[in-house]
């Protein structure tokens, strides 16, 4: 069983209230727009980190993290990318990966809009944690937490950190 904290669009900012949730997690997953390498260095000292780069991330972050990340957690295949398009019209590259890899969880960021939805076409749980940084148009800083227990995804919860400043 693994407790996951899913964040995105930090834009170089770590919300102080996030640390309580990091303490309770087994792993942190970041869906891009990290902002600076110091942020991921700090997260890696706290918990194992899975992350992808986003469109605002520079060379240093892109050297360390991939655009597309596919891995297994417990017995669940996970696919993370930053930009995916709309759930009704994913980017071609995303569609191709979803069809080829057949993940059980598909995660993206970028939109700053929190989404939790099941996509019947790809038989995948689509997650977007919204944004927990201070940069962007979102009004409320958000993240997701959930548990992966063997093949089961459970105890999904939305975390709100308050208004973006």
Order of alpha helices (4+ residues) and beta strands (2+ residues): beta-alpha-beta-alpha-beta-alpha-beta-beta-beta-beta-alpha-beta-beta-beta-beta-beta
